[in-house]
């Protein structure tokens, strides 16, 4: 029997919201590029679009559910526990629709039984979910299936008494929610950001003479371990999982490093008793990373634009990947392109905002474009139009000439 206070599959209002979704997120220019092998040439500018980019299934579903919720409850107060996805345009549209964000202005204390609360694609912590359920309000759960898959893996680790070692960012909503699943399952967790941090962990596992002491270890990972974490006890049996939007190659290498360390400590015959790992990078993240490599390795790019929210982990990873192929600029909208001579962008390594002058070369130029999994086609199309605009090309007057198919 369905629970009227818990909704996962929507309200059957897709047809009613389709026109608004089309208006808010569609791009005819992106459709044009898709129709012509993801490339076009206008004037002396060639644009190449990655073959996988932008909204994934999980994001599509989350946005659809949010719009359906507003349609279904036109007169109710609707909250969302956090950004529904990491995209400023999408979250701004929800605010314009009257959806309130819990955190700064509103808190859980404001929620009543008459209200509706949307759970974002990243999920929520077990503690917050329990608190919301106690309110008796309607919950609309948009948690991504890939995130739920990670949670299932963590619960499997709990059955074996394994510590959950999570490759992710300790402050990220998804990782916090995954950690809460470990805590609720009664197992410790440890979050690692990169291979440098993992090497510190592996030294402890191996029992290296220069490994961090338990006190130094917990000080180093103070924000990234469960309460009462004991590295001498809790690193004997380890199950690796990851935030679904991390760099896939790094997640795989981190798992391999931990496996090798446990094998060195306990022997190859006992490795399976001490180590387990599942690749829980979501398929959409992987597809966009693969497409980024394909775009870059084809060669010939003068500039690469990576479009997405500045707090979007999967977008930042695309920008880092792109650096090896061309000057790369992570921007969140067309407004970041001020002119031919100036662009504002996000540095994914230092997490700072920067400005670069003379970013777009003169003469014939090839611009690569991709976008994170939470970036709507509308934003992608606006960025491409802006690039052409600063080069004096108006597609309303000069229709794009599709490139010959390869």
N, C-alpha and C positions, 0 to 999 in steps of 0.2 A: 504494500500500500504506500502511495507516495506521501511525502511530508509536505504540506502546504507552506511550511515555514522554511523549507530548504529547497532551492531551485538550482539545478545544474543544466537542464536541457532547454531553457528558454521558455517563452510563453506562446510560441506559435505565431509570432507577429512579424516574421521576416518580410512578408510582402508589404506590410504597412510601413516599415522603416527603410525599405530598399531605396526609395527616392532620396531620402535624407543622406543615407550612406553614400549614394552615388555622388551627390552634390559635395559632400564633405571630403571624400577620399579618392575620387576617380581622377584620372588624367588622360586626356586624349593623346597628348604627346607621348606618354609612355606606351599607350596602345600602338602608336605609329612605329615606335622603335621595335616593339615586339613583332609587329607584322613584317618588318624588314630586317630580320636577322639581328636585332638588337644593335643596329648601327644606323646613323644617318650623317649626311654631310650637308651643311648649309653655309654658303659662302666659303671661307677658308677654314671653317671649324668642322672637325670630325668628332662626333660623339660616339663612344662605345659604352654600352650598358651591360653590366654583368648579367648573365643568364638566370641567376637566382638572386633576388634582392627583395627588400621590403617585407611587407606584412607576411607572416607565416600563418599557418592554420590556427595555432593557439591564440595569436593576437587577433586575428579575424573574429574568432569565437568570442573572445573577451569583449571586444568592441561591440559586436552584435548584441551580446547579452546586456551590456550597459544601455544601449539604445532601446532594446526591447523593454527593459525594466522601466525606463522613463515613460515609454508609451503605455505600459500596463498599469503603472501607478502614477497617473498625472498629478494627483493631488496629495501624494504622500511625500514626507521628507525622506530623501534618499542620501545615504552616506556611502563613501568608499573608504576602505581602511588605509589606502595609500595610493600612489599613482597607479592607475590600472595597468599601464605599461610605461616604459621610459621614453616617452615622446612628448615634448611640450605642446605641440599643436593638438594632439588627441586629448590630453588632459585639460587644456584650455577649453576645448569644445564641451567637455563634460561639465565644467564649471558654468559655462554659458547656458547649459541645459538645466541648471539649478541643482546639480549634484554636488554635495558638500564633501570635502576631503577631511578625514580625521587626522589629527596631528597637531597643527599649529593653532588654528582658530577653534576647531571642534575636537572633542575627545570622546572616549567611550562613555563617559559619564553623561554625555548629552543624548545618547541613544535611548529610545523608549521602545516599548512593545509595539507601538503603532508605526514605527519606522521601518525602512528597508535598508539593508547594508549589503553592498557589493564587495565580494572578496576578489582581489586583483589576480592577474595571471600568475604572479609570483607565489600566490598562496599567502597564508597568515600563520603566525605561530600558534601552536596548540593552546597556549595560555589565552591568547586573544580570542581564538575560536570558542573556547569554553566560556569566556566572559560574555561574548556576544550571544551565545546560545542561552545563557542565563537571563538575558534581557527579554527573550521571547519575541524578538523581531524577525522579520523575513530576511533570510540570507540567500543571496544570489551568488553562487560560487563559480567564478570564471577561472579557477586554478588550472594552469596548463597541464595537459596529460603527461608531458615529458617531466614536469616537476613531480607529479604524482608517482611516476615511475621511480624517480630517485628515492622518494619516501618509502616506497615498497622495498627497495634494496636495503635501505637503512634498517627497516624493521626485520628483514631477513638476517642482517648482521646481528641484531639483538638476540635472535634465537640461538646463535652460536656463541654469544658472549663476546663478540668482536667490538673493538673500538671503531667508531666511524671516523675515518680520516677524509676530510672533505676538501677538495681543491676548489677554492672559491675566494670571495672577498668577504671578510667577516662582517662588514657593515651592510652588505647587500640584503635586500628583503628576502630573496629566495633562500640564500644561505642561512639567514637567521631562522626561517621557517623550517628548513631541513634540520638544523641543529635542535630545534624544539622537538622534532620527531624522535631524534636520538634520545633526548632527555626523557620524553614521555615513554620511550621503550625501555628505559632503565640502563642505557649504555653511555659511556663517556664519548666525547667527540673532540676532535682537533681540526682546526681549519688551517690550511697552508695556502699561501698566495702564489708561490712560484718555486722553481727548482732550488734556488738558494735556501729557502726555508726548509724544503724537504731534505736537503743534505744535512741540515742540523738535526732533523728528526732521525735520519738514517744512521747518523753517528751514534746516537743514543741506542738505537735498536741493535747496532753491531757491538756496542760496548766499547767503542774506541776510547783510547786513553785521554784524548783531548775533547771528548764529548761534553756538552753542557751538563752541569750538575742539575739535579731536580729543581733546586731553587732558582738557578739561572734560567733553566728551561721555562718554568712557569712565569718568570718575569718577562722573558723574551716573547712568549705567546700569551701574555696576560689577557688580551681581548679575544683570544681565539681558542680557548679551551673551556671545557665544562667545569663546573664547580668540583673541587676536590681532585682534579686531574693529577695522577701520579705517573710520570713518564716511565719509571722503572717497572711499574705494574701494568699500565694501560697501553703499552706499545708491544706487548707480547703477542697479541692477536689483533690484527688490523684488517679492516675492510675499507677499500677505497671507493669513494663516490665523488661526484663533482657538481658544482653549480652548472646548470645546463648550457650556459652561454660562454663558458671559458674557451680558450684556444685548444682545439682538439689535440693537436700534436703534443702540446705541453702536458695535458691531462694524461695522455697515454704514457709519456715518459715518466711522469711522477709516479704512476702506478708501477711501472717497471722498476724504478729506483727503490721503492718500498719493498717490492717483491724480492729484489736482489739482496737487500739488507737483511730481510728475515731469513732468506736462504743461507746467507753467510753466518747468521747467528745460530740457526737451528738445524741446518743441513737440508739438502734437497729433498730427502725422503719425508721430512716433517713440514715442508713448506706449506702444503695444502692445509695443514692443521692450524697454521698461524696466519695465513694470508688469503684474501679474496678480493676480487676487483671486477667491476662491471663498467663498461664504457657507457656513461649516462649523458654524454653530450647529446642534445636533441638533434634530430635529423635535419631540421631547418637550419640550425646553426652550422652544422657540418656542410650542408648544401651551399650555404652562402660563403663559407670559407673556401670550399672547392671552386666555386665560381669566381671568387676573388683571385685565386691562383691562376685559373684559366685565363682570365682577363689580363693579368699582369704578365704571365709567361708568353702570351701571344706577341708581346713586345710593341714598341712604337708609341707608348704613351708619353706625352709631355707633362701631363698633370693628372692627378687622380683625386676625385672628390668622393668622400665617404660621408653619407648623409645619415644623421640620427641624433638622438638625444645625447647630451654630453655626459649623462649618467647611465648610458646604455652600455653594458659590458660587452655584448656581442658586436656593437658598432665600433667600440674602441679596439677590439681585437682585429676587426677588418682593417682599421686604419694602421695598426702596427704591422700587419701583414703587407699592406700596400707600400710601405716605406722602401722596400727593397726594389720596387719597380719604377717609381717616379716620385717627384715631389708630391706629398699627400697631405690633403687638408680635410680634417674632420669638422664638418659644419652641421648645424641643426636645421637651417632653413636658407632660402634664397636671400634673406635679409643680411646674411653674413657676407655676401658678395657685394662690397660697396662700390667697386669700380674695377677697371682694368688694373689699376695700380694698388688696390688695397683689398685684402680679405681678412676677416676675423675668423679664428678657428680655435679648436680645442687640441691641446697637446695630450695625447692619450697616455704618455709615459709620466709626465709631471702633473697631470690633471689640472693644468692651468690654461687660461685663455690667452691667446696670442694674436698679434697682427703681423701679417707679412705683406711687404710691398712688392710691386712688379711680379705678382704671382703667376700671371698668365702671359706666356711669351707672345711676342708679336709674330706676324707672318702665319703661315699655315700651322695649325695646332691640332693635336689629337688629345681629347679629354676623356679619360675613363671615369665612369660613374658607377657607384654601388651604394647600397643602403642597408642599414641594420634591419632586423626582423620586426621592429616596432615602428618603422617609417612608412607612412602612407604614400601611395603612388602620386597623390596630389603634390606632396612636398617634393618628390623626385622630379616631377614635371616642371614645377616652379623653378627649381635649381637649374635645370637644363635650359629653360627659357631665359633665365637671368644671365647665364654664361653667354648665350647668343646675343642677348640684349647689350651687354657691355662691349661686345665686338661689333655693335651696330647692325645686328641682324634681327629683323622682326619677322617671325614666322607668319604673322597675319598678312604680310606683304610679299614675303619670299618663301613660298612653301618649301619645306625640306626636300632635298633630293636624296632618296634612299641610295645607299651604296649598293653596288652589285653584290648579289649573294655569292659567298665563297664556294 
